[in-house]
Amino acid sequence: MSIYTKKGDTGTTSLFGGVSIEKDDIQVEAYGSLDELSSFIGLAIAKLTKKEDIRLLTNIQSSLYEIMSVLAGYNKPIESLAVQVKQFEQFIDTAEFNLPELTHFILPQGGEISSLFHVIRTLTRKSERKVVSLFHTKKVATEDKAAGIMQYLNRLSDLFFILARTYEEKEEIVIK
């Protein structure tokens, strides 16, 4: 089977169920932004050595693909998001306890990995905005499912902020 189908040559794409929509539709923008986010997470994975962080990020990529499938019209339950939100909160709380108190805004910079996590954090926020726009304009998920996805993305950006700070400490970068 060929990778190209030529169906998108006219600027349209197909959703689950075969529905055809324009490639610039907010629905495509929303799940496409999550695909971009997942790709940058993959770049971070390539640079990490800590197995626990690699496993965490790989699980996040899997969840993002589940969310993308829902945004593309596949009606499937995603029960694991609420559990993951709790895990993110525990990770954040533990990491914050071990980090210096945050008393001011920090610039998104540092070493290579911490800077990459800042990029990932901003891509998460961008994706979150696109998903909110989608939920405001189209009924692609139940209210409960939409709320779970929004909570997940919101907490995910918090997690990436903490990972950026954590790796900044590990990389021993002093920001003036």
Backbone bond lengths (Angstrom), bond angles and torsions (degrees), N, CA, C in turn:
res aa  C-N    CA-C-N  psi(-1)  N-CA   C-N-CA  omega(-1)  CA-C   N-CA-C  phi
1 M - - - 1.452 - - 1.527 108.84 -
2 S 1.288 116.99 133.74 1.463 122.79 -178.50 1.521 110.60 -78.19
3 I 1.328 116.37 148.76 1.455 121.59 177.35 1.526 110.99 -71.47
4 Y 1.318 117.22 -26.81 1.463 119.28 179.68 1.530 110.85 -101.22
5 T 1.331 113.74 138.79 1.463 119.84 -179.90 1.524 111.59 -112.81
6 K 1.321 116.95 -16.12 1.470 125.09 -177.41 1.527 112.65 69.88
7 K 1.325 117.61 1.94 1.465 120.52 179.52 1.527 111.65 -69.90
8 G 1.323 117.50 -26.64 1.455 120.57 -179.08 1.513 114.30 -89.74
9 D 1.307 117.64 1.93 1.467 121.28 -177.62 1.518 112.99 -62.61
10 T 1.306 117.82 -19.76 1.469 121.27 -178.86 1.534 112.09 -98.86
11 G 1.341 117.46 7.41 1.463 120.52 178.38 1.511 114.49 89.59
12 T 1.318 116.40 17.79 1.461 119.47 176.92 1.522 109.46 -120.09
13 T 1.306 114.93 163.87 1.459 121.50 176.01 1.521 107.90 -142.97
14 S 1.300 116.20 164.23 1.469 120.53 -179.17 1.517 110.81 -107.61
15 L 1.319 114.75 139.41 1.457 122.35 174.65 1.518 108.75 -93.40
16 F 1.342 116.20 177.53 1.464 119.74 172.26 1.521 108.11 -57.14
17 G 1.295 116.40 139.27 1.450 121.06 -179.03 1.517 113.45 88.86
18 G 1.351 116.50 -3.11 1.453 120.01 175.29 1.514 116.07 87.54
19 V 1.333 118.10 2.29 1.460 120.70 178.33 1.522 108.64 -66.12
20 S 1.325 116.46 131.70 1.458 122.06 -179.03 1.529 109.73 -98.93
21 I 1.353 116.80 131.61 1.464 121.26 177.36 1.524 109.01 -136.69
22 E 1.323 115.78 163.16 1.464 121.89 177.55 1.528 109.58 -67.35
23 K 1.328 115.48 145.32 1.466 120.08 -178.48 1.529 113.29 -68.12
24 D 1.342 117.95 -17.66 1.457 120.12 177.56 1.526 112.52 -96.64
25 D 1.315 117.40 10.49 1.461 122.64 176.40 1.526 109.34 -64.33
26 I 1.331 116.92 146.11 1.470 121.44 -179.08 1.525 111.35 -57.87
27 Q 1.311 117.63 -29.40 1.460 120.61 178.92 1.532 110.53 -64.98
28 V 1.317 116.75 -43.94 1.470 121.30 177.86 1.525 109.88 -69.30
29 E 1.336 116.56 -39.50 1.464 120.66 177.14 1.528 111.06 -59.06
30 A 1.320 116.50 -41.94 1.463 120.68 -177.10 1.524 111.59 -66.64
31 Y 1.332 117.34 -52.53 1.466 116.56 -178.31 1.522 111.01 -74.55
32 G 1.322 117.83 -25.86 1.470 120.39 175.51 1.520 112.20 -67.43
33 S 1.327 116.90 -35.60 1.468 119.48 178.10 1.524 110.65 -67.83
34 L 1.337 117.23 -32.93 1.460 120.20 176.10 1.528 110.94 -70.44
35 D 1.318 117.14 -34.00 1.459 121.62 175.45 1.531 110.18 -63.95
36 E 1.335 116.31 -43.19 1.466 120.85 176.45 1.525 110.49 -61.04
37 L 1.319 116.63 -45.10 1.459 122.00 177.70 1.523 110.73 -57.93
38 S 1.317 117.01 -46.63 1.462 121.30 -179.34 1.529 111.25 -61.80
39 S 1.326 116.92 -36.73 1.464 120.15 178.78 1.526 111.40 -65.46
40 F 1.320 117.37 -39.73 1.463 119.91 177.07 1.529 111.14 -69.50
41 I 1.320 117.10 -32.87 1.466 120.16 174.03 1.527 108.63 -62.69
42 G 1.323 116.86 -40.31 1.468 120.76 176.09 1.513 112.01 -59.97
43 L 1.331 117.32 -38.07 1.462 121.04 176.34 1.527 110.32 -64.04
44 A 1.315 116.77 -41.46 1.469 119.89 177.48 1.523 110.39 -62.78
45 I 1.317 117.27 -42.73 1.470 121.29 179.32 1.527 109.83 -57.42
46 A 1.325 116.68 -40.01 1.465 121.03 -178.99 1.525 112.27 -63.55
47 K 1.323 117.33 -21.71 1.461 121.45 -177.06 1.532 113.46 -100.06
48 L 1.334 116.89 -9.62 1.459 120.52 -175.94 1.528 111.69 -91.40
49 T 1.325 114.72 155.11 1.464 120.73 175.52 1.532 111.59 -119.73
50 K 1.317 117.22 -20.88 1.454 121.65 -177.79 1.528 110.10 -75.45
51 K 1.338 116.16 113.42 1.464 121.69 -173.97 1.528 112.96 -58.02
52 E 1.343 117.66 -36.89 1.461 120.23 -178.96 1.526 110.64 -64.29
53 D 1.334 117.05 -40.21 1.464 120.27 179.67 1.531 110.73 -70.34
54 I 1.323 117.07 -37.97 1.465 121.13 177.13 1.525 109.93 -62.69
55 R 1.318 117.03 -43.77 1.465 121.62 178.95 1.535 110.39 -63.94
56 L 1.320 116.95 -43.46 1.467 121.58 178.24 1.532 110.39 -58.31
57 L 1.320 116.72 -48.78 1.464 120.83 -177.54 1.533 111.69 -68.06
58 T 1.322 117.16 -36.19 1.465 120.36 177.34 1.521 110.25 -64.84
59 N 1.321 117.88 -40.07 1.470 121.44 176.54 1.527 110.80 -63.90
60 I 1.326 116.02 -38.19 1.467 120.10 177.77 1.527 109.81 -63.81
61 Q 1.334 116.92 -43.48 1.466 119.31 177.54 1.530 111.01 -58.58
62 S 1.315 117.08 -42.68 1.472 120.19 178.90 1.525 110.90 -61.90
63 S 1.310 116.74 -42.41 1.467 120.40 179.00 1.521 111.17 -65.72
64 L 1.326 116.53 -39.02 1.467 119.41 178.11 1.523 110.76 -62.11
65 Y 1.325 117.53 -37.18 1.461 119.75 177.78 1.522 111.30 -68.35
66 E 1.311 117.10 -34.67 1.464 119.19 174.97 1.523 110.33 -64.95
67 I 1.329 116.05 -43.37 1.465 120.32 178.67 1.526 110.07 -63.36
68 M 1.338 117.34 -43.28 1.458 120.55 178.38 1.521 111.22 -58.10
69 S 1.328 116.82 -39.71 1.464 119.05 -179.39 1.527 110.58 -65.23
70 V 1.328 117.05 -37.95 1.467 120.33 176.71 1.531 109.67 -64.82
71 L 1.327 116.70 -44.30 1.464 119.99 -179.44 1.526 111.81 -65.44
72 A 1.331 116.60 -25.65 1.463 121.03 178.21 1.525 112.17 -87.86
73 G 1.333 117.14 5.75 1.448 120.45 172.74 1.515 116.86 104.67
74 Y 1.327 117.95 2.13 1.460 120.11 178.36 1.516 108.51 -82.28
75 N 1.310 116.75 118.75 1.461 121.25 -175.66 1.517 110.05 -88.59
76 K 1.323 115.89 88.15 1.460 120.34 179.33 1.527 108.92 -132.14
77 P 1.302 116.69 148.27 1.462 119.12 177.92 1.529 111.04 -75.23
78 I 1.320 114.87 147.93 1.471 120.49 174.47 1.530 106.43 -128.41
79 E 1.315 116.12 81.67 1.466 120.12 -176.88 1.522 112.98 -73.36
80 S 1.314 117.68 -23.84 1.463 120.71 -171.50 1.520 113.73 -74.45
81 L 1.329 119.64 -12.23 1.462 120.26 -175.62 1.525 112.81 -63.40
82 A 1.326 117.69 -43.72 1.471 120.65 -179.31 1.525 110.56 -63.28
83 V 1.322 116.51 -39.05 1.464 120.89 177.94 1.530 109.82 -64.23
84 Q 1.325 116.12 -43.19 1.461 119.89 179.90 1.524 111.78 -65.70
85 V 1.327 117.64 -37.07 1.464 120.68 177.21 1.523 109.72 -58.60
86 K 1.324 116.96 -44.35 1.476 120.95 177.65 1.531 110.60 -62.17
87 Q 1.329 117.22 -41.27 1.470 121.08 177.92 1.527 110.45 -63.86
88 F 1.337 117.18 -41.47 1.463 120.68 177.42 1.527 110.03 -60.26
89 E 1.336 116.23 -43.90 1.461 120.48 -179.04 1.521 111.20 -62.73
90 Q 1.327 116.96 -41.30 1.472 120.32 177.78 1.525 110.47 -64.77
91 F 1.326 117.37 -43.24 1.461 122.04 178.18 1.524 109.90 -60.47
92 I 1.331 116.75 -46.85 1.465 122.23 -179.32 1.524 110.31 -61.39
93 D 1.326 116.91 -47.11 1.468 120.93 -178.84 1.527 111.07 -60.63
94 T 1.322 117.08 -43.85 1.471 121.16 179.34 1.519 110.72 -65.17
95 A 1.318 116.47 -46.03 1.471 120.39 -178.77 1.520 110.92 -64.80
96 E 1.334 117.69 -42.35 1.469 120.75 -179.68 1.521 111.46 -61.98
97 F 1.323 115.89 -36.09 1.461 119.96 178.69 1.531 110.93 -60.40
98 N 1.335 116.41 -32.67 1.464 121.68 -176.92 1.526 113.70 -94.38
99 L 1.322 117.51 1.03 1.466 121.27 180.00 1.521 110.09 -105.45
100 P 1.331 116.60 156.23 1.468 118.41 173.96 1.528 109.98 -60.88
101 E 1.328 115.41 148.08 1.455 119.69 179.31 1.527 109.61 -60.13
102 L 1.312 115.01 138.15 1.458 120.50 179.67 1.525 107.83 -87.62
103 T 1.329 116.64 114.47 1.462 120.97 -176.75 1.523 113.10 -114.08
104 H 1.337 115.97 -3.67 1.464 120.14 -179.46 1.533 108.66 -157.11
105 F 1.312 114.78 167.74 1.464 118.03 175.78 1.516 108.87 -66.48
106 I 1.313 115.82 146.37 1.455 118.89 177.14 1.526 109.25 -113.31
107 L 1.307 115.13 148.11 1.453 120.48 177.12 1.526 109.32 -78.03
108 P 1.324 118.07 143.91 1.467 120.35 179.64 1.527 110.70 -77.78
109 Q 1.314 114.69 79.94 1.453 121.22 -179.83 1.517 108.73 -152.52
110 G 1.287 115.75 -179.99 1.460 121.84 -178.96 1.508 108.23 142.27
111 G 1.322 116.19 -143.42 1.453 120.56 176.27 1.520 109.95 -79.61
112 E 1.319 115.56 -178.93 1.457 120.51 -176.03 1.526 112.59 -60.35
113 I 1.316 117.37 -46.16 1.468 119.82 -176.24 1.532 111.10 -72.42
114 S 1.316 117.46 -44.22 1.470 118.31 178.94 1.524 110.85 -63.10
115 S 1.326 117.90 -39.07 1.465 120.71 176.97 1.521 111.05 -64.70
116 L 1.312 116.85 -38.62 1.459 120.74 177.71 1.530 110.49 -63.21
117 F 1.321 117.49 -40.08 1.465 119.59 176.91 1.530 111.67 -65.76
118 H 1.328 118.07 -31.42 1.467 119.76 173.91 1.530 110.56 -65.85
119 V 1.333 117.23 -41.15 1.470 120.44 176.35 1.529 109.47 -61.09
120 I 1.314 116.37 -44.87 1.465 121.06 -179.80 1.525 110.32 -62.97
121 R 1.320 116.97 -39.15 1.472 120.95 177.64 1.527 110.57 -60.93
122 T 1.327 116.96 -44.75 1.467 119.25 -179.04 1.527 111.36 -69.51
123 L 1.329 117.55 -34.43 1.466 120.41 175.58 1.529 110.55 -66.26
124 T 1.327 116.47 -34.35 1.471 120.52 176.54 1.522 109.66 -64.21
125 R 1.330 116.53 -44.55 1.471 120.29 179.04 1.532 111.07 -63.76
126 K 1.340 116.51 -40.95 1.462 119.99 177.76 1.529 110.21 -62.41
127 S 1.318 116.45 -44.26 1.462 120.72 178.10 1.524 110.80 -61.77
128 E 1.302 115.47 -41.35 1.465 120.22 179.20 1.531 110.29 -59.59
129 R 1.328 117.46 -43.35 1.466 120.72 178.93 1.531 111.18 -62.55
130 K 1.321 116.70 -41.58 1.469 120.47 -179.80 1.531 110.57 -67.31
131 V 1.317 117.06 -38.73 1.464 120.41 178.82 1.529 110.05 -67.45
132 V 1.326 117.69 -39.47 1.467 120.48 176.11 1.526 109.77 -60.37
133 S 1.334 116.77 -45.55 1.470 120.21 178.15 1.524 110.97 -59.36
134 L 1.321 116.30 -41.97 1.466 119.89 178.38 1.520 110.67 -61.17
135 F 1.324 117.01 -48.01 1.458 120.19 -178.26 1.533 111.63 -64.63
136 H 1.330 117.08 -28.29 1.466 120.00 178.11 1.526 112.43 -77.55
137 T 1.323 117.49 -22.20 1.463 119.87 -175.22 1.525 114.10 -108.00
138 K 1.335 117.36 -25.04 1.463 119.97 -177.10 1.527 110.31 -136.83
139 K 1.301 115.29 147.57 1.472 121.15 176.25 1.532 107.50 -92.92
140 V 1.339 116.02 86.03 1.467 119.70 -179.58 1.525 112.16 -104.58
141 A 1.336 116.05 -5.83 1.467 120.67 -179.77 1.524 108.56 -153.15
142 T 1.315 115.96 155.82 1.463 119.79 174.50 1.518 108.69 -64.65
143 E 1.326 116.66 162.17 1.469 120.30 179.46 1.524 111.50 -59.29
144 D 1.324 116.69 -41.46 1.465 120.40 179.39 1.525 111.47 -63.68
145 K 1.334 115.85 -44.41 1.458 120.11 -179.31 1.525 110.01 -66.36
146 A 1.329 117.65 -42.14 1.464 121.62 178.25 1.529 110.25 -61.80
147 A 1.321 116.95 -43.71 1.470 120.73 179.56 1.526 110.46 -62.57
148 G 1.326 117.34 -40.73 1.462 120.99 178.28 1.518 112.25 -64.09
149 I 1.326 116.42 -40.75 1.465 120.78 178.31 1.524 110.23 -65.49
150 M 1.336 116.99 -43.37 1.467 120.15 -179.55 1.530 111.16 -64.23
151 Q 1.316 116.96 -43.35 1.460 119.86 178.62 1.526 110.23 -62.32
152 Y 1.321 116.45 -41.90 1.462 121.17 179.74 1.531 110.51 -60.32
153 L 1.330 117.34 -49.55 1.460 120.31 -178.17 1.526 112.05 -65.15
154 N 1.324 116.30 -38.13 1.460 119.84 178.86 1.530 110.97 -63.69
155 R 1.310 116.55 -46.55 1.460 120.19 179.85 1.524 111.12 -69.50
156 L 1.329 116.74 -31.82 1.458 121.54 179.17 1.534 110.78 -61.70
157 S 1.315 117.56 -41.07 1.465 118.96 178.19 1.531 110.65 -66.04
158 D 1.333 117.55 -35.69 1.470 120.76 174.80 1.526 110.48 -61.84
159 L 1.331 115.64 -42.47 1.458 120.67 178.98 1.530 110.80 -60.48
160 F 1.324 117.14 -44.03 1.464 119.86 -179.10 1.524 111.55 -67.79
161 F 1.331 117.47 -32.28 1.461 120.36 175.07 1.528 109.97 -62.89
162 I 1.322 116.16 -44.46 1.460 120.50 179.40 1.524 111.00 -66.67
163 L 1.327 117.06 -39.22 1.471 119.54 176.62 1.526 110.58 -62.92
164 A 1.326 117.38 -38.95 1.467 120.62 177.21 1.526 110.12 -61.57
165 R 1.312 116.84 -45.80 1.474 120.31 179.06 1.528 111.39 -65.49
166 T 1.323 116.29 -40.12 1.465 120.59 -179.36 1.525 110.53 -63.29
167 Y 1.320 116.30 -46.83 1.468 118.97 -179.46 1.527 111.64 -71.56
168 E 1.314 116.75 -27.63 1.465 118.91 174.24 1.529 110.04 -61.82
169 E 1.323 115.77 -41.52 1.470 120.36 176.86 1.525 110.85 -65.27
170 K 1.340 117.16 -42.65 1.467 121.40 -179.72 1.522 111.82 -66.20
171 E 1.339 115.97 -35.36 1.457 120.29 -177.60 1.533 111.53 -80.94
172 E 1.343 114.22 -4.72 1.469 121.22 178.19 1.510 113.06 52.39
173 I 1.319 115.08 44.12 1.457 121.73 176.40 1.515 107.51 -92.69
174 V 1.297 116.59 125.85 1.449 121.49 177.60 1.524 107.38 -100.97
175 I 1.318 115.84 116.97 1.451 121.21 -179.94 1.517 107.40 -96.47
176 K 1.303 114.72 127.06 1.482 119.96 -177.54 1.492 111.00 -88.38
